[in-house]
Amino acid sequence: MKHWLGKILVLPLALSLVLVLGMGLGQARSLDQIISAGVLRVGVNPTLPPLGLFNEKNEIVGFDTEFAAEIAKKLGVKLEIVKVGSPDRIPFVATDKIDFVMGAMTRTSERAKTIDFTAPVHTEIMGVLTTQAKPYKNWKDLNTSEVSFVQVRGTTAVPFLEKNLPKAKVMLLDNYPDVIRALAQGRADAMIDVLDFMKIHMDTHKQTKWKILDTPITVYYCCLGVSKGNQSLKDWLNVAIFELHRDGVIDGIWEKWFYGPMLHKIKWSDWF
Amino acid sequence: MNYTIHFNLIWKYVPDLLQGAVLSFQIAILAFLGGMIIGLVGASIKIFGGGVLRGAVHAYVSFFMNTPQLVQIYFFFFALPQAGILLSPYQAVLVGMTLNAGAYLTEIQRAGFLSVHKAELEAAETLGMSLPQTIWYVIFPHICKVLFPPLSNHYIIMTLGTSMAAIFGVEELTGRAFNVNAITFRSIEVFIVTAGIYVGITILASAILVFAGRWLFRVKGKVF
């Protein structure tokens, strides 16, 4: 009896999966619909301090939240911050649970097949964090099988390593605190990540003698992620981002949360 | 609909995912076999052992059954280095999962021990068998047969539980799925394919268990 029962159960499960997918993929809200609804929903990842983090009241604060508040203010609507994580942030945009997603959304041509990117909001300078005990001077010294990196799973540094330092070993962990702890415990020699973020992480393991190699590697441009084809929202956001750059609002928020200027400033132009 | 499902954009990553699936399968099998041995010893001590040993097994079982497996592996991975013991990600996950499985399998096998008829144990005693001989020749074959369904279930749960290893830098199926997702942003397609592979490996494991059961212990079971 067990066997046909199993098959009968599989059928509705498969059907409901199809239904959930079909219904979940709602139409993304256009700019007009957001204005009519009076609420802008923005996805922020709270595990990326100081872009997004929880404060003592368990609210999501940080650069992303404050930037989103400026956008909502310009649009004249209320802001609703929605917590997103690395694996679910794209489904959140695709199924219209949020209007756009933040959280260091580095633009790549591969990702742009799936969602649309606005003009860049901020940059990330990639650099090498290691300890003073290690002899490395330049990031190109690290392309040997004796070097092991520890990286956060799902960050843009991982494909970069595979391409540019293919001989080095790589261990992927879940989040920044785990990666920094692994580095402090000597599980790996170095990490490649955003120099702008490193100061905060270095402060959490003060007894470790850290070293940042002063050859920056590359610049990544982080944008807002908008549902594919939502032209009306993207066009308006690009104008708003231009104004926030020109008026120094983005730099102001950045310096408040990062305790210093953006390492690679975005040069706004007349043609935004 | 602003999201078009394109499975063809992730096909090239499927071989990579399948390699991860092999690793998931391997971790589950090793941890299960290790857990079975710990469980057999633990159950024997719980039934036949004396005060101190029994207390120790009891403490081990309650600790591992009442704390989350994730926290246990965190302990092996991040706390032990402070004491100078540096386990690799694979070792930490394997040790954590084996000890966790050992605790559950101790309890499952203890139930099996209790299901053996007293007359059989008395017969073994009459034949002059020592306690280890009785456990190995009389009780173990018996509990394998009686416990085949719950043991198989636990094995399947463990196979799915290997996804936790992704957090600790083991490149098994879930970890690789997250990697592909980060590169392509094709979350829906990637996780549908990954779920499909998990269904595949659990069906494969069930099939192996059913045939092993029929061949070794003459237990009748069906894959579906």
Interface residues (C-beta under 8 A of the other chain):
Chain A: K2 H3 G6 K7 L21 L25 G26 Q27 A28 S86 P87 D88 I90 P91 A94 T95 D96 E110 R111 K113 T114 I115 V150 R153 G154 T155 T156 V158 P159 M171 L172 L173 D174 D178 R181 A182 Q185 G186 R187 S227 K228 G229 N230
Chain B: M1 N2 Y3 T4 I5 H6 L9 F78 P81 Q82 L86 P89 A166 I167 F168 G169 E171 G175 F178 N179 N181 A182 I183 T184 F185 R186 S187 I188 F191 K222 F224
